[in-house]
């Protein structure tokens, strides 16, 4: 390759070797590749490099969030909560009723003098000595007969023992006579004007007609 330049009527001719252009092109290409490689490496480092981690002290120094502002009046439909008015307690007079007077026990009635039998044997009281009931089973069988029961009576007129002195031949009739006498009340016997224990024999006749 040649270059020519004219100055003051003279011509200067510069001759370059033919392979110099190739060397220059190769050098330019190698430089461009190196530039691209360096730029790409720096870019990757900046992309993947993490920032420095915060220390606990830095985390603790983070300012807290500001407190919420108070709601303006009329911003809510709900009425404002108000404390109930304090109720003044007035002293009250409590009247205590006096205790009821102690009940006075009523005097016990004096016991009436007890009637005594005219002899040493007790006597049955008419309205407190009902006759025995005829047993239905003995009545169906037609049982009849006489029973004599001996009754021991204490000083209060209560019978405390009854034994059969004479049997009728029917167990049902004998039992009916004994049961009846045990429910009787008597005028107690007497001795020297005092009520004493005594005995009396009571006969019963059971007849079907």
C-alpha positions as CSV (number, residue, x, y, z in Angstrom):
1,X,0.0,0.0,0.0
2,X,1.3,3.4,-0.8
3,X,0.4,7.0,0.1
4,X,1.4,10.0,-1.7
5,X,1.4,13.7,-0.6
6,X,2.3,16.7,-2.7
7,X,3.9,19.8,-1.1
8,X,5.7,22.6,-2.9
9,X,5.5,20.7,-6.1
10,X,7.3,17.7,-4.6
11,X,5.7,14.3,-4.2
12,X,6.4,12.2,-1.0
13,X,5.5,8.6,-1.3
14,X,5.1,6.3,1.9
15,X,5.1,2.6,1.3
16,X,3.5,0.3,4.0
17,X,4.0,-3.4,4.0
18,X,1.0,-5.4,3.0
19,X,0.8,-7.6,6.1
20,X,0.8,-4.6,8.6
21,X,-3.0,-4.1,8.1
22,X,-3.6,-7.7,9.1
23,X,-1.6,-7.3,12.3
24,X,-3.4,-4.1,13.2
25,X,-6.8,-5.8,12.6
26,X,-5.8,-8.8,14.8
27,X,-4.6,-6.6,17.6
28,X,-7.8,-4.6,17.5
29,X,-9.9,-7.7,17.7
30,X,-7.8,-9.1,20.7
31,X,-8.2,-5.8,22.5
32,X,-11.9,-5.8,22.0
33,X,-12.3,-9.3,23.3
34,X,-10.2,-8.5,26.4
35,X,-12.4,-5.4,27.1
36,X,-15.6,-7.5,26.8
37,X,-14.2,-10.2,29.1
38,X,-13.2,-7.7,31.8
39,X,-16.5,-5.9,31.6
40,X,-18.5,-9.1,31.9
41,X,-16.5,-10.2,34.9
42,X,-17.0,-7.0,36.8
43,X,-20.7,-7.0,36.1
44,X,-21.1,-10.6,37.5
45,X,-19.3,-9.6,40.7
46,X,-21.5,-6.6,41.2
47,X,-24.7,-8.6,40.6
48,X,-24.0,-11.6,42.9
49,X,-22.1,-9.7,45.7
50,X,-24.4,-9.3,48.7
51,X,-24.3,-6.2,50.8
52,X,-22.9,-6.3,54.3
53,X,-25.2,-8.0,56.9
54,X,-26.6,-5.8,59.7
55,X,-25.3,-6.4,63.1
56,X,-27.7,-6.9,66.1
57,X,-26.8,-3.4,67.3
58,X,-27.9,-1.9,64.0
59,X,-31.1,-3.9,64.1
60,X,-31.8,-2.7,67.6
61,X,-31.3,0.9,66.5
62,X,-34.1,0.7,64.0
63,X,-36.6,3.3,64.9
64,X,-40.0,2.0,66.0
65,X,-43.1,2.8,64.0
66,X,-44.9,6.0,65.0
67,X,-47.9,5.6,67.2
68,X,-51.3,5.8,65.4
69,X,-52.9,9.2,65.5
70,X,-56.0,9.6,67.7
71,X,-59.2,9.5,65.8
72,X,-60.7,12.8,65.1
73,X,-64.0,13.7,66.7
74,X,-67.0,12.4,64.7
75,X,-64.8,10.0,62.6
76,X,-66.8,7.0,64.0
77,X,-70.5,6.4,64.3
78,X,-70.0,4.7,67.7
79,X,-70.7,6.9,70.7
80,X,-67.8,7.7,72.9
81,X,-67.5,5.4,75.9
82,X,-68.2,7.3,79.1
83,X,-67.7,6.1,82.6
84,X,-71.0,5.6,84.4
85,X,-71.7,8.3,86.9
86,X,-70.7,7.2,90.4
87,X,-73.6,6.5,92.7
88,X,-73.3,8.1,96.0
89,X,-74.0,5.7,98.7
90,X,-76.2,7.1,101.4
91,X,-76.0,5.8,104.9
92,X,-79.0,3.7,105.7
93,X,-80.4,3.1,109.1
94,X,-80.9,-0.6,109.8
95,X,-83.3,-1.3,112.5
96,X,-82.7,-4.5,114.4
97,X,-85.7,-6.1,115.9
98,X,-85.3,-7.0,119.5
99,X,-85.2,-10.8,120.1
100,X,-88.5,-12.3,120.9
101,X,-89.1,-13.0,124.5
102,X,-88.3,-16.5,125.7
103,X,-91.3,-18.7,125.6
104,X,-92.6,-19.5,129.0
105,X,-93.5,-23.2,129.2
106,X,-97.2,-23.7,129.8
107,X,-97.9,-25.4,133.1
108,X,-98.6,-29.0,132.8
109,X,-102.1,-30.0,133.7
110,X,-102.4,-31.8,136.9
111,X,-103.3,-35.4,136.6
112,X,-106.8,-36.2,137.6
113,X,-107.1,-38.7,140.4
114,X,-107.2,-42.2,138.9
115,X,-110.3,-44.2,139.5
116,X,-109.6,-47.5,141.2
117,X,-111.4,-50.8,141.0
118,X,-113.5,-51.6,144.1
119,X,-111.5,-54.7,144.8
120,X,-108.1,-56.3,144.3
121,X,-108.9,-57.1,140.6
122,X,-108.8,-54.6,137.7
123,X,-112.0,-53.9,135.8
124,X,-112.3,-53.2,132.0
125,X,-113.5,-49.8,131.0
126,X,-116.8,-50.0,129.1
127,X,-116.0,-47.7,126.2
128,X,-112.4,-48.9,125.8
129,X,-113.0,-52.7,125.7
130,X,-114.7,-53.6,122.4
131,X,-115.7,-57.3,121.9
132,X,-113.5,-59.4,119.5
133,X,-114.3,-59.8,115.8
134,X,-115.6,-63.2,114.8
135,X,-112.9,-64.7,112.5
136,X,-114.3,-65.1,108.9
137,X,-112.6,-68.5,108.5
138,X,-114.1,-69.8,111.8
139,X,-117.5,-68.4,110.8
140,X,-117.4,-70.2,107.4
141,X,-116.5,-73.5,109.1
142,X,-119.2,-72.9,111.7
143,X,-116.8,-72.9,114.7
144,X,-118.2,-71.9,118.0
145,X,-117.3,-72.2,121.7
146,X,-116.3,-70.4,124.9
147,X,-112.8,-68.9,125.6
148,X,-111.6,-67.6,128.9
149,X,-108.5,-65.3,128.9
150,X,-106.6,-64.3,131.9
151,X,-105.2,-60.7,131.7
152,X,-102.5,-59.2,133.8
153,X,-102.9,-55.4,134.2
154,X,-100.3,-53.0,135.6
155,X,-100.9,-50.0,138.0
156,X,-101.7,-47.7,135.0
157,X,-104.5,-49.9,133.6
158,X,-102.5,-51.3,130.7
159,X,-102.5,-55.0,130.0
160,X,-99.1,-56.6,129.7
161,X,-99.8,-60.3,129.6
162,X,-102.7,-62.5,128.3
163,X,-103.0,-66.2,128.6
164,X,-105.8,-68.6,127.7
165,X,-107.3,-70.4,130.7
166,X,-110.1,-72.2,128.7
167,X,-109.9,-73.0,125.0
168,X,-112.8,-73.2,122.6
169,X,-111.4,-75.9,120.4
170,X,-110.8,-73.5,117.5
171,X,-107.4,-71.8,117.2
172,X,-108.9,-68.9,115.3
173,X,-111.4,-68.2,118.1
174,X,-108.8,-68.4,120.8
175,X,-106.5,-66.0,118.9
176,X,-109.3,-63.5,118.3
177,X,-110.1,-63.4,122.1
178,X,-106.5,-62.8,123.1
179,X,-105.9,-60.1,120.5
180,X,-109.0,-58.2,121.6
181,X,-108.1,-58.3,125.3
182,X,-104.6,-56.9,124.6
183,X,-106.2,-53.7,123.2
184,X,-108.4,-53.1,126.2
185,X,-107.9,-50.5,128.9
186,X,-108.7,-51.3,132.6
187,X,-109.3,-49.6,135.9
188,X,-106.3,-50.8,137.9
189,X,-106.8,-52.8,141.1
190,X,-106.1,-51.2,144.5
191,X,-104.5,-52.0,147.7
192,X,-104.7,-49.7,150.7
193,X,-106.0,-47.0,148.4
194,X,-103.1,-47.3,145.9
195,X,-103.2,-48.6,142.3
196,X,-101.4,-52.0,142.1
197,X,-100.9,-54.7,139.5
198,X,-103.7,-57.2,139.3
199,X,-105.2,-59.9,137.2
200,X,-108.7,-60.7,135.8
201,X,-110.3,-63.6,133.8
202,X,-112.5,-62.5,130.9
203,X,-114.9,-65.1,129.3
204,X,-115.9,-64.9,125.6
205,X,-118.7,-66.9,123.9
206,X,-118.5,-67.3,120.2
207,X,-121.9,-68.5,118.6
208,X,-122.8,-68.7,115.0
209,X,-126.6,-68.3,115.5
